Amino acid sequence: MRTQVAIIGAGPSGLLLGQLLQKNGIDNVILEQRSGEYVLSRVRAGLIEEGTVGLLERAGVRARLHREGLVHEGIEISFGGRRQRIDFRRLTGKAVTVYGQTEITRDLMEARSTTGAPTLYEAAAVSLHDITSERPRVRYRKDGVEAEIQCDFIAGCDGFHGISRQIIPEAAIRTYERVYPFGWLGVLSDTPPVSQELIYVNHERGFALCSMRSQTRSRLYIQCGLDDNIEDWPDERFWEELKLRLDSVAAAAIVTGPSMEKSIAPLRSFVADPMRFGRLFLAGDAAHIVPPTGAKGLNLAASDVYYLSQALAEFYETKSTRSLDTYSARALARVWQAERFSWWMTRLLHCFPQDTGFDRKVQRAELEYLARSVPAQTALAENYVGLPY
């Protein structure tokens, strides 16, 4: 098989890249080791910036997003038994949209199927070859048959544990990492949201977050230990603990119900530099991970796709490699801004086991300053709604 761009991974970044390339007349093939059903079963983030909304519109998947997405013009920060609203619209003129990653993936899958562009699900034993040459190749096994794709470029959109980054020689790439000493216990339930906007909670018992997927479905989190197990957290215990961390008004507003999904996710910051090796370009979680506190994971993947799709379109239109050559630097400049913000939000809102009394007092002073300072609120709002591409 011959194509212009081989895309490894059919998550939202791979699907979005494929759709944008198709819109530019650039042939591409997506390979995914899992089934389409498995990809859709993964519960992930659900908050997108205006820039991401614009890319999805350009990809031709705007209808359901605008019909079902919830536009949020602010968030609330809870500490000391009270809440401080951060008004995005007033401070920045922008907003964010709550729309589940599963729904984005579904929309992109359906849009791709209408174009007839190939997505090879359950492609096993994927391997990349000759990535420093002008004719890289991708080998894989599908339905027991060995096959090969010849291409001009490879986009590694296969996540943190995928093969794309792993094939890059250690001497050619540098990684930066911070692992946090806690995790998030997340629950999805068919219950109405606690509030019409997200509530981020700083509490002596640990962080909490009340968010939603729709007006009837809530996504809720509490900080937990890395050694905690799902079995340690029956629904009743989760709801009780969440109430203890909320202010009295929010706690009274909770409608409890059985969990549809429950998971524990460790928190990590990770960056690989550069995001290119030869004709292989990394995008999304293959190149970087952020803690979910700042809602940047999916949005960073989208900005990578923006830079990469523009660079590939320029190459095929003009034969210039200028934007391809600067892709990594441009993407990483925005990545590090998001890493900084996500680290700051995580540090502001969580209980760190090693914190001293001094550290906790400084954290509280930071929250108090945020509550009374318009410039501080503006800085938070500018980063949360998304920095420009």
C-alpha positions in Angstrom: 0.0 0.0 0.0 1.2 3.5 -0.8 0.0 6.7 1.0 1.4 10.2 1.7 1.1 10.1 5.5 0.8 7.0 7.8 -0.8 7.9 11.1 -0.2 5.6 14.1 -3.1 5.6 16.5 -6.9 6.2 16.1 -7.5 8.3 19.2 -8.7 11.9 18.8 -5.3 13.3 17.7 -4.8 10.7 15.0 -8.4 11.0 13.8 -8.3 14.8 13.8 -5.0 14.9 11.9 -6.4 12.4 9.4 -9.5 14.4 8.8 -7.6 17.7 8.4 -5.2 16.1 6.0 -8.1 14.7 3.9 -9.6 18.2 3.8 -6.3 19.4 2.3 -6.3 16.6 -0.3 -3.5 14.7 1.5 -3.9 10.9 1.4 -3.4 9.1 4.7 -3.9 5.8 6.4 -4.6 5.4 10.2 -3.4 2.2 12.0 -4.8 1.3 15.4 -3.9 -1.8 17.4 -7.3 -1.9 19.2 -10.8 -2.3 17.9 -13.0 0.7 17.2 -15.3 -0.4 20.0 -12.4 -0.4 22.4 -11.3 3.1 21.4 -14.8 4.4 22.0 -15.0 2.6 25.4 -12.2 4.7 26.9 -13.4 7.4 29.3 -11.3 10.5 29.0 -11.3 14.3 29.3 -14.2 16.4 28.3 -13.3 20.1 28.3 -12.0 21.8 25.1 -10.7 25.3 24.3 -12.1 27.5 21.6 -9.0 26.7 19.4 -9.9 23.0 19.6 -13.5 23.8 18.8 -12.3 25.7 15.7 -10.2 22.7 14.6 -13.1 20.3 15.0 -15.3 22.7 13.0 -12.6 22.7 10.2 -12.6 18.9 10.3 -16.3 18.9 9.6 -17.6 17.7 12.9 -19.4 20.8 14.3 -23.1 19.8 14.3 -23.3 17.6 17.4 -20.6 19.5 19.2 -22.6 22.7 19.0 -25.9 20.9 19.7 -24.8 19.0 22.8 -21.7 20.8 24.0 -22.0 22.9 27.2 -20.4 26.4 26.9 -18.8 27.4 30.2 -17.8 31.0 30.8 -16.0 30.4 34.1 -15.0 28.0 36.9 -15.2 28.1 40.7 -12.3 27.6 43.1 -13.4 26.3 46.5 -11.3 26.7 49.6 -11.9 27.5 53.3 -15.5 26.7 53.0 -16.2 29.3 50.3 -16.0 29.6 46.5 -14.4 32.2 44.2 -15.7 32.4 40.6 -13.2 33.0 37.8 -15.1 34.7 35.1 -13.5 33.7 31.8 -15.7 35.8 29.6 -15.2 39.0 31.5 -11.5 38.5 31.9 -10.5 37.2 28.5 -13.6 37.4 26.2 -13.4 33.6 25.8 -15.1 30.4 27.1 -14.5 26.7 27.1 -16.8 23.9 26.0 -17.7 20.7 27.9 -17.9 17.8 25.4 -16.7 14.4 26.1 -13.6 13.0 24.4 -15.6 9.8 23.6 -18.1 12.0 21.7 -15.3 13.8 19.8 -13.8 10.4 18.8 -17.2 9.1 17.7 -17.8 12.2 15.6 -14.4 12.0 14.0 -14.8 8.3 13.3 -18.1 8.9 11.5 -16.7 11.8 9.5 -13.8 9.7 8.4 -16.0 6.9 7.3 -17.9 9.2 5.0 -14.7 10.2 3.2 -13.7 6.5 2.5 -10.2 7.1 4.0 -8.9 3.9 5.5 -8.6 3.2 9.2 -7.1 -0.2 9.9 -8.3 -1.3 13.3 -6.8 -4.3 15.1 -3.5 -3.8 13.3 -1.1 -6.0 15.2 2.7 -6.0 15.4 3.0 -2.4 14.0 6.7 -1.5 13.3 8.3 1.6 11.8 11.2 1.4 9.3 13.6 3.7 7.4 12.2 6.8 9.3 15.3 8.8 8.5 15.0 8.2 4.8 12.6 9.8 2.3 10.6 6.6 2.0 9.7 5.4 5.5 7.6 2.2 5.8 5.1 0.8 8.3 4.7 -2.9 8.7 1.8 -4.6 10.4 -0.3 -7.7 10.6 -4.0 -7.7 9.9 -6.2 -10.8 10.1 -3.1 -12.9 10.2 -1.6 -11.4 7.0 1.6 -9.4 7.0 1.4 -6.1 5.1 3.4 -2.9 4.5 2.6 0.8 3.9 5.1 3.0 2.1 4.7 6.7 2.8 6.3 10.1 2.8 5.8 10.8 6.5 4.7 9.0 9.7 2.7 10.7 12.5 3.0 9.1 15.9 -0.3 9.7 17.6 -0.3 6.4 19.6 -0.1 7.7 23.1 2.4 7.5 26.0 2.9 3.7 25.7 2.9 3.6 21.9 5.7 2.4 19.7 6.4 5.8 17.9 8.4 7.5 20.6 10.1 4.2 21.7 11.7 3.7 18.2 13.6 7.0 18.5 17.2 6.3 19.7 17.8 7.4 23.3 20.7 9.6 22.2 18.4 11.6 19.9 15.7 12.5 22.4 15.5 13.9 25.9 12.7 13.4 28.3 11.5 15.4 31.3 9.2 13.9 33.9 7.6 14.6 37.2 5.5 11.9 38.9 3.1 13.2 41.5 2.6 11.4 44.9 -1.1 10.9 44.5 -3.8 10.0 42.0 -7.4 10.9 41.0 -10.2 8.6 41.8 -12.8 9.4 39.1 -16.5 8.4 39.0 -18.9 8.8 36.1 -22.6 8.7 37.2 -26.0 9.5 35.7 -26.7 12.3 38.2 -27.2 16.0 37.6 -24.1 18.2 38.0 -23.4 19.7 41.4 -23.1 23.1 39.8 -23.5 24.6 36.4 -19.8 25.3 36.3 -16.8 23.2 37.3 -15.8 23.4 41.0 -12.1 22.9 41.8 -11.7 22.2 45.5 -8.7 22.7 47.8 -9.4 21.0 51.1 -7.2 19.6 54.0 -8.6 16.1 53.2 -7.4 16.5 49.6 -8.4 17.9 46.2 -11.8 17.3 44.6 -13.3 18.3 41.3 -17.0 18.4 40.3 -17.5 18.4 36.6 -20.0 17.0 34.1 -20.5 15.5 30.7 -24.0 16.7 30.2 -26.9 18.2 32.2 -27.7 14.6 33.4 -24.3 13.0 33.7 -21.6 14.0 36.2 -17.8 13.3 36.2 -16.4 13.7 39.7 -12.9 13.3 41.2 -11.2 13.1 44.5 -7.5 13.0 45.3 -6.5 9.6 46.6 -3.3 7.6 47.4 -1.3 5.9 44.7 -1.7 2.6 46.6 -5.5 2.9 46.8 -7.5 0.3 44.9 -11.0 0.6 43.3 -12.2 -2.0 45.8 -11.3 0.4 48.6 -13.9 2.9 47.3 -17.4 1.6 47.1 -19.9 4.2 45.9 -21.1 5.1 49.3 -17.6 5.9 50.6 -16.9 8.0 47.5 -20.0 10.1 47.9 -19.4 10.6 51.6 -15.8 11.7 51.1 -16.7 14.1 48.3 -19.3 15.8 50.5 -16.7 16.3 53.2 -14.4 18.2 50.8 -17.1 20.5 49.4 -18.5 23.7 50.9 -21.9 23.3 52.6 -24.0 24.6 49.6 -22.3 22.3 47.1 -22.5 19.3 49.5 -26.2 19.9 49.9 -26.7 20.0 46.1 -25.2 16.6 45.5 -27.5 13.9 44.0 -25.9 10.5 44.6 -26.3 7.5 42.4 -24.5 4.3 41.2 -21.3 4.8 39.4 -21.2 3.9 35.7 -17.4 3.9 35.6 -14.8 4.2 38.3 -11.0 4.4 37.9 -7.9 5.6 39.6 -5.4 7.6 37.5 -1.9 8.6 38.6 -0.7 12.1 37.8 2.3 12.7 35.7 4.1 15.6 33.8 6.1 14.4 30.9 7.8 16.0 27.8 9.8 14.4 25.0 12.1 16.8 23.1 12.3 17.0 20.1 9.0 15.8 18.8 10.5 14.9 15.4 13.1 12.3 14.3 13.6 12.0 10.6 10.3 11.6 8.9 8.6 10.6 12.1 6.6 13.3 13.9 5.1 12.9 17.4 1.8 14.4 18.5 -0.3 14.3 21.6 0.4 11.9 24.4 3.2 10.2 22.4 5.2 13.4 23.1 3.8 14.9 26.3 1.6 14.2 29.3 0.1 16.8 31.7 -1.8 16.3 35.0 -5.5 16.8 34.3 -5.9 19.7 36.7 -5.6 22.3 34.0 -7.7 20.4 31.4 -4.8 20.6 28.8 -4.2 17.0 27.6 -6.7 16.8 24.7 -6.2 20.5 23.9 -2.4 20.1 23.6 -2.9 17.2 21.2 -5.1 19.4 19.1 -2.6 22.2 19.0 0.1 19.6 17.9 -2.3 18.5 15.1 -2.8 22.1 14.1 1.0 22.7 13.7 1.6 19.4 12.0 -1.4 19.5 9.6 -0.4 23.1 8.5 3.2 22.0 8.0 2.3 19.0 5.9 -0.2 21.0 3.8 2.6 23.6 3.1 5.0 20.8 2.1 2.6 19.2 -0.4 1.6 22.6 -1.8 5.0 24.3 -2.1 7.5 21.5 -1.4 8.9 23.7 1.4 10.1 21.9 4.5 10.3 25.1 6.5 7.2 24.4 8.8 8.1 20.8 9.1 11.6 21.7 10.3 10.2 24.1 12.9 7.2 21.9 14.0 8.9 20.5 17.1 10.0 23.9 18.4 6.6 25.6 17.8 4.7 22.7 19.4 7.0 22.5 22.4 6.8 26.2 23.1 3.1 25.8 23.7 3.5 22.5 25.4 5.8 24.0 28.1 3.4 26.8 28.8 0.6 24.2 29.4 3.0 22.1 31.5 3.8 25.1 33.6 0.1 26.0 34.1 -1.0 22.4 34.8 1.9 22.1 37.4 0.8 25.4 39.0 -2.9 24.4 39.2 -1.9 21.0 40.7 0.4 22.6 43.2 -2.3 25.2 44.2 -5.1 22.7 44.8 -3.7 19.4 46.1 -2.4 18.2 49.4 1.2 17.0 48.9 2.3 14.5 51.5 5.7 16.1 52.0 4.3 19.6 52.6 5.2 21.3 55.9 3.1 23.8 57.8 4.9 26.6 56.0 4.0 25.1 52.6 0.3 24.8 53.5 0.3 28.5 54.7 1.9 29.6 51.4 -0.7 27.6 49.5 -3.5 29.3 51.4 -2.0 32.7 50.8 -1.9 32.0 47.1 -5.6 31.1 47.1 -6.4 34.2 49.1 -4.4 36.3 46.6 -6.2 34.7 43.7 -9.6 35.5 45.3 -8.9 39.3 45.6 -6.6 40.0 42.6 -8.0 40.6 39.2 -4.6 40.3 37.5 -4.1 36.9 39.2 -7.6 35.7 38.0 -6.8 37.0 34.5 -3.6 35.0 34.4 -5.5 31.8 35.4 -8.3 32.5 32.9 -5.9 33.2 30.0 -4.2 29.9 30.5 -7.3 27.9 31.2 -9.2 29.0 28.1 -6.1 28.3 26.0 -3.1 30.3 24.8 -3.0 31.2 21.1 -1.5 28.8 18.6 
